[in-house]
Amino acid sequence: MLTVIAFVVALGVLIAVHEYGHYRVAVACGVKVERFSVGFGKALFRWQPKRQHPGQQTEFVIAAFPLGGYVKMLDEREGPVAPEERHRAFNTQPLRSRAAIVAAGPIANLLLAIVLYTAVNWIGVQEPVARLAQPVAASLAEAAGLRGGEHITRAGFDGDLTPVQSFEDLRWRMTQGALDARDLTLEVAGEDGKPARQLVLPLSRMEAKDADPQMFRKIGILAPLTRPEIGDVMAGSAGEQAGLRKGDLVRAIGDTAIYDGQQLREVIRASVDGGQPRTQAWQIQRDGQPLTLQVKPEVREEGAAKVGRIGAYVGAPPDMVTVRQGPVDGVWRGVVRTWEMSALTVRMMVKMVTGQASLKNLSGPLTIADYAGKSASLGLTQYLIFLAVISVSLGVLNLMPLPVLDGGHLMYYLWEGLTGKSVSDAWMERLQRGGVALLLVMMSVALFNDVTRLFG
């Protein structure tokens, strides 16, 4: 139920803001708006405010099918217009006004993202400290000289280092570097009076096509440093059968000393020989007393590989830090994060079109609904971050030069501005058909990805 409510609220807010952008600028330009609808199909609620702008008699509607919305304006191309109202029709407006009305929807979504990111910056969010777990063996992080336990204080590209506020901040920078093939310089805090040192994470060696867990596995930095502690143990699991309990602190597995939760997870994953589980002696500490248990993991398939699982939460919660910004810094960082997300979204779209990135990055309504529920369950700030990310995606997507989207109409106006002539009806029909076909293909791929991701 939480997933459904969070999804419906997210759609309602994002669509309402998008359409309000069109509506508000249309009214400012003197265009008569006949209907403002959030959703399509049968009207569930409708009302007409008594006090409206002069010349406006807009009907506001909430419709049954929530995946979209529209603002219906007076337009001679859609029906007869009385001579005395012709100056209020959309198609009679100057080019700059029509372009502004069309662009206002996506811009409203980007402005909403800035507001949401700013609110999160002001409220503050609890995030893990940027202290690293042991890197994955033979990964870029290990090759760069990371061994685990390092506290990353600054990071950046091309020598421009800025403070790292949390592990999530570091993760975001690694995502940018991997997808842009740019090396990331890390500054590691010194210990025991030693000076800070710098090292380079060679992300330019990667050919990252997907922003997924496998990308971070190749980088080698998967999680922040945690105590190698056993959490909840599932009934009937390999961990329960071996005698593991919640709170057990793992000191060693076989001849391997265990220092952090991520290392423990990797050792468990690797405890498979020839597709068969390998029984190992676990040295644990329970209630301050040493104990040895023989643990035989379950074997699970993960893609083409077979990995070990014990059916228990592995690793204690990491050390946390509250990331909060002041009034001015909060707004500025909201603007910067919106710009970074927009630029990354555009680059990913270009890479998908050119074949440099996988179409698996496309997500549809099922994945969005799943993320909506998960983020809402984690608290207000996580839900606001989710809304900001989707708002950026909606704004950028609508600016794509597809005929059925706002960006396609802006391309028509660009042609009109350059040639002095509007696009002919014949070409308009061809482009609309092509745009609808391409959009249907994108929606089909996104839905297939959703089903594969959630049920595959």
C-alpha positions in Angstrom: 0.0 0.0 0.0 2.8 2.4 0.8 4.3 1.8 -2.6 1.0 2.6 -4.3 0.5 5.8 -2.3 4.1 7.0 -2.7 3.9 6.4 -6.5 0.5 8.1 -6.9 1.7 11.1 -4.9 4.9 11.3 -6.8 3.1 11.2 -10.2 0.5 13.8 -9.0 3.2 16.3 -7.8 5.5 15.9 -10.8 2.7 16.1 -13.4 0.9 19.0 -11.7 4.1 21.0 -11.5 5.0 20.3 -15.2 1.5 21.3 -16.4 1.4 24.3 -14.1 4.6 25.6 -15.8 2.7 25.5 -19.2 -0.4 27.0 -17.6 1.3 29.8 -15.8 3.3 31.1 -18.7 0.3 30.7 -21.1 -1.7 32.9 -18.8 1.1 35.4 -18.5 1.3 35.5 -22.3 -2.4 36.2 -22.6 -3.4 32.8 -24.0 -6.8 31.5 -22.9 -6.5 28.1 -21.1 -9.7 26.0 -21.3 -8.6 23.0 -19.2 -5.8 22.0 -16.8 -5.9 18.3 -16.3 -3.7 16.0 -14.1 -4.3 12.6 -15.6 -6.2 11.3 -18.7 -9.6 9.7 -19.2 -12.7 10.0 -17.0 -12.7 13.1 -14.7 -12.8 12.1 -11.0 -12.9 15.7 -9.7 -13.5 18.9 -11.6 -13.8 22.5 -10.4 -13.6 26.1 -11.8 -12.3 28.7 -9.4 -14.4 31.8 -9.1 -11.4 34.1 -9.0 -9.2 33.7 -12.1 -7.1 35.9 -14.3 -9.0 38.3 -16.5 -10.3 36.4 -19.6 -9.7 33.0 -18.1 -12.4 30.4 -17.4 -10.1 27.4 -16.8 -11.6 24.1 -15.7 -9.3 22.1 -13.4 -9.6 18.3 -13.6 -8.1 15.3 -11.8 -8.6 12.3 -14.1 -8.6 8.5 -13.6 -5.5 7.5 -15.5 -2.5 9.2 -13.7 0.3 8.7 -16.2 0.3 12.2 -17.7 -1.6 15.4 -18.0 -2.3 18.3 -20.3 -3.2 22.0 -20.6 -5.8 22.6 -23.3 -5.5 26.1 -24.7 -7.7 28.0 -27.2 -6.3 27.1 -30.6 -7.6 27.6 -34.1 -6.1 24.3 -35.2 -8.3 22.4 -32.7 -11.6 24.1 -33.3 -13.4 27.3 -34.3 -12.4 30.4 -32.4 -14.6 33.5 -32.1 -13.1 36.5 -33.9 -13.1 38.6 -30.6 -11.0 35.9 -28.9 -8.6 35.2 -31.7 -5.9 37.3 -30.1 -6.1 34.9 -27.1 -5.5 31.7 -29.2 -2.2 29.9 -28.8 -1.5 29.6 -32.6 -1.8 33.4 -33.0 0.9 34.2 -30.5 4.4 35.4 -31.5 7.1 32.7 -31.8 8.8 33.7 -28.6 5.6 33.3 -26.6 4.8 29.9 -28.0 8.3 28.7 -27.3 8.2 30.0 -23.8 4.9 28.3 -23.1 6.2 25.0 -24.4 9.5 25.2 -22.5 7.9 26.2 -19.3 6.8 22.6 -18.4 10.2 21.0 -18.4 11.8 24.1 -16.8 9.2 23.9 -14.0 10.3 20.3 -13.3 14.0 21.3 -13.1 13.0 24.2 -10.8 11.1 21.7 -8.6 14.2 19.5 -8.4 16.2 22.5 -7.2 13.6 23.2 -4.5 13.6 19.6 -3.4 17.4 19.3 -3.3 17.5 22.6 -1.4 14.9 21.3 1.2 17.0 18.1 1.7 20.1 20.2 2.2 18.4 22.4 4.8 16.7 19.5 6.6 19.8 17.3 6.6 20.2 13.6 5.9 21.9 10.8 7.7 24.5 9.2 5.4 27.5 6.8 6.0 30.9 8.3 6.7 33.2 8.0 3.7 35.4 5.4 5.4 36.1 2.5 2.9 35.7 -1.2 3.4 38.2 -3.6 1.9 38.1 -3.2 -1.9 37.1 -6.1 -4.2 40.1 -8.2 -5.2 41.7 -7.3 -8.6 39.6 -4.2 -8.8 40.6 -0.6 -9.8 40.5 0.5 -6.2 42.9 -2.3 -5.1 45.2 -1.4 -8.0 45.2 2.2 -6.9 46.5 1.3 -3.5 43.4 1.2 -1.4 43.4 -1.6 1.3 40.3 -0.7 3.4 39.8 1.5 6.4 40.8 4.7 4.5 38.8 7.9 5.3 38.3 9.9 2.1 38.2 13.6 2.9 38.4 15.2 -0.6 37.9 14.1 -4.1 37.7 15.6 -7.6 38.6 15.5 -11.3 41.6 17.1 -13.0 43.2 18.2 -9.7 40.1 20.2 -8.5 39.5 18.5 -5.1 36.5 19.4 -2.9 35.4 18.0 0.5 33.6 14.6 0.5 30.7 14.8 2.9 29.7 11.2 3.0 30.0 7.8 1.3 27.0 8.7 -0.9 28.8 11.8 -2.0 31.8 9.7 -2.9 29.6 7.2 -4.7 28.0 9.9 -6.8 31.4 11.1 -7.9 32.5 7.6 -8.8 29.3 7.3 -10.9 30.1 10.5 -12.8 33.8 9.5 -13.4 32.9 5.9 -14.5 30.2 7.1 -17.0 32.4 9.9 -18.3 35.6 7.9 -18.3 37.4 10.4 -16.1 40.0 9.5 -13.4 39.0 10.5 -9.9 41.6 11.8 -7.5 41.1 10.8 -3.8 42.6 12.4 -0.7 43.0 10.0 2.2 43.2 11.4 5.7 46.4 10.7 7.5 46.5 8.6 10.7 48.8 8.6 13.7 50.2 12.1 12.8 51.0 11.1 9.2 50.1 13.7 6.5 47.2 13.1 4.1 48.0 11.4 0.8 46.5 11.4 -2.6 45.9 8.6 -5.1 44.1 8.2 -8.4 41.2 5.9 -9.1 41.7 5.2 -12.8 38.0 5.2 -13.9 39.1 6.1 -17.5 40.1 2.5 -17.9 36.5 1.4 -17.5 34.0 1.1 -20.3 30.9 1.5 -18.1 27.7 1.1 -20.0 25.4 0.6 -17.0 25.1 2.5 -13.7 24.5 -0.8 -11.8 26.1 -2.8 -9.0 28.5 -4.5 -11.4 30.0 -1.1 -12.3 30.9 -0.5 -8.6 32.2 -4.1 -8.4 34.6 -3.3 -11.2 35.6 -0.1 -9.4 36.0 -2.1 -6.2 34.3 0.2 -3.7 31.0 -1.3 -2.8 30.2 -0.2 0.8 31.5 1.9 3.7 33.5 0.3 6.5 31.4 -1.7 8.9 32.0 -4.2 11.8 32.0 -7.8 10.5 28.9 -8.6 12.6 26.0 -11.0 11.8 22.6 -9.4 11.8 19.2 -11.0 11.4 19.5 -14.7 10.4 16.7 -16.2 8.2 14.9 -19.3 9.5 16.1 -22.5 7.8 19.1 -20.7 6.2 22.6 -22.0 6.0 23.6 -19.5 8.7 21.0 -20.8 11.1 21.9 -24.4 10.4 25.5 -23.6 11.2 24.6 -22.1 14.5 25.2 -18.4 13.7 23.2 -15.8 15.7 22.5 -12.2 15.5 25.3 -10.2 17.1 28.1 -12.7 16.4 31.4 -10.9 15.5 33.4 -12.8 12.9 37.1 -12.7 13.5 38.4 -15.2 10.8 37.2 -17.7 8.2 39.7 -20.4 7.7 43.1 -18.8 7.5 41.7 -15.4 6.5 41.4 -12.7 9.1 38.2 -10.7 8.8 38.3 -6.9 9.4 35.1 -5.5 8.0 31.6 -6.4 6.8 32.3 -5.9 3.1 35.3 -8.2 3.3 33.1 -10.8 5.1 30.5 -10.6 2.3 33.2 -11.2 -0.3 34.7 -14.2 1.5 31.2 -15.7 1.8 30.6 -15.1 -1.9 33.9 -16.8 -2.8 33.2 -19.9 -0.7 32.3 -22.0 -3.7 34.5 -24.6 -5.5 33.5 -26.0 -8.8 29.9 -24.9 -8.2 29.8 -26.7 -4.8 29.8 -25.0 -1.4 32.9 -25.2 0.7 32.6 -25.8 4.5 34.9 -23.5 6.5 35.8 -22.9 10.1 34.5 -19.6 11.3 36.2 -18.0 14.3 33.6 -15.8 16.0 33.2 -13.8 19.2 29.8 -14.2 21.0 29.1 -12.3 24.2 32.8 -11.7 24.6 33.7 -15.4 24.3 35.6 -17.1 21.3 33.7 -19.8 19.4 34.4 -21.9 16.3 31.6 -22.9 13.9 31.6 -25.0 10.8 29.7 -23.0 8.1 28.5 -24.5 4.8 26.9 -21.7 2.6 24.2 -22.1 0.1 25.0 -21.8 -3.6 23.1 -19.2 -5.6 23.4 -18.2 -9.3 24.3 -14.6 -9.9 24.4 -14.1 -13.7 26.8 -16.6 -15.1 28.6 -17.0 -11.7 27.8 -19.2 -8.7 28.3 -17.5 -5.3 27.9 -18.4 -1.7 25.1 -17.2 0.6 24.4 -17.8 4.3 20.9 -16.3 4.5 21.8 -13.6 7.0 22.4 -9.8 7.1 26.1 -9.4 7.1 27.8 -6.3 8.5 26.8 -3.9 11.3 25.4 -0.4 10.4 28.2 1.9 9.4 29.2 5.1 11.2 26.8 7.9 10.1 27.1 11.6 9.7 24.4 14.3 9.3 24.9 16.2 6.0 23.2 19.6 6.3 23.8 22.9 4.5 23.2 26.5 5.5 20.6 28.7 3.8 22.8 30.0 0.9 24.9 26.9 0.5 21.8 24.7 0.5 20.3 26.6 -2.4 23.6 26.6 -4.4 24.1 22.9 -3.8 20.6 22.3 -5.0 21.3 24.1 -8.2 24.6 22.3 -8.7 23.1 18.8 -8.0 20.2 19.5 -10.4 22.7 20.6 -13.1 24.9 17.6 -12.5 21.9 15.2 -12.7 20.6 16.9 -15.8 24.0 16.7 -17.6 24.5 13.1 -16.6 21.0 12.2 -17.8 21.7 13.8 -21.2 25.0 12.1 -21.5 23.4 8.7 -20.7 20.7 9.3 -23.3 23.2 10.2 -26.0 25.3 7.1 -25.1 22.2 4.9 -25.3 21.4 6.3 -28.8 24.9 5.8 -30.0 25.3 2.4 -28.5 27.9 3.3 -25.9 25.5 2.6 -23.1 23.0 -0.3 -22.6 19.3 0.2 -23.0 19.0 -1.5 -19.7 19.4 1.9 -18.1 15.8 2.8 -19.2 13.3 2.5 -16.4 9.6 2.5 -16.6 6.6 2.9 -14.2 7.2 -0.4 -12.3 10.7 0.5 -11.3 9.6 4.1 -10.4 6.8 2.7 -8.3 9.2 0.3 -6.5 11.7 3.1 -5.8 8.9 5.4 -4.6 7.8 2.8 -2.0 11.4 2.0 -0.9 12.4 5.7 -0.6 9.2 6.6 1.3 9.8 3.8 3.8 13.3 5.3 4.5 11.9 8.7 5.5 11.0 12.1 4.2 14.5 13.2 3.0 15.0 10.0 0.9 11.5 10.4 -0.6 12.3 14.1 -1.5 15.6 12.9 -3.1 13.6 10.4 -5.1 11.2 13.1 -6.3 14.0 15.3 -7.2 15.7 12.6 -9.3 12.5 11.8 -11.2 11.7 15.5 -11.7 15.0 16.0 -13.3 14.5 12.9 -15.5 11.0 14.2 -16.5 12.3 17.6 -17.3 15.2 16.4 -19.4 13.1 13.7 -21.2 10.5 16.3 -22.2 13.3 18.5 -23.7 14.3 15.6 -26.1 13.7 16.6 -29.7 11.0 14.0 -30.3 7.9 15.4 -32.1 5.4 14.2 -29.4 7.4 15.9 -26.6 7.9 19.5 -25.7 11.4 19.3 -27.1 10.0 18.3 -30.5 7.7 21.4 -30.6 10.7 23.6 -29.7 12.5 22.1 -32.7 9.5 23.1 -34.9 9.8 26.6 -33.5 13.6 26.6 -34.2 12.9 25.7 -37.8 10.2 28.5 -38.0 12.7 31.0 -36.5 15.4 30.1 -39.0 13.3 29.8 -42.1 10.4 32.1 -41.4 8.0 29.3 -42.2 6.2 26.9 -40.0 6.5 23.1 -40.5 4.0 21.9 -43.1 1.0 19.9 -42.1 2.2 16.9 -44.1 5.7 16.9 -42.5 4.1 17.5 -39.1 1.9 14.4 -39.5 4.9 12.3 -40.6 7.1 13.5 -37.7 4.3 12.9 -35.2 3.8 9.3 -36.4 7.6 8.7 -36.2 7.7 10.3 -32.7 4.9 8.2 -31.4 6.5 5.0 -32.8 9.8 5.8 -31.2 8.2 6.7 -27.9 6.2 3.4 -27.9 9.5 1.5 -28.5 11.2 3.3 -25.6 8.2 2.6 -23.3 8.3 -1.1 -24.4 12.0 -1.4 -23.6 11.5 0.4 -20.3 8.7 -1.9 -19.3 10.7 -5.0 -20.3 13.6 -3.7 -18.2 11.2 -3.2 -15.3 9.8 -6.7 -15.5 13.3 -8.2 -15.8 14.7 -6.1 -13.0 11.9 -6.8 -10.6 10.8 -10.4 -11.5 13.8 -11.8 -13.4 
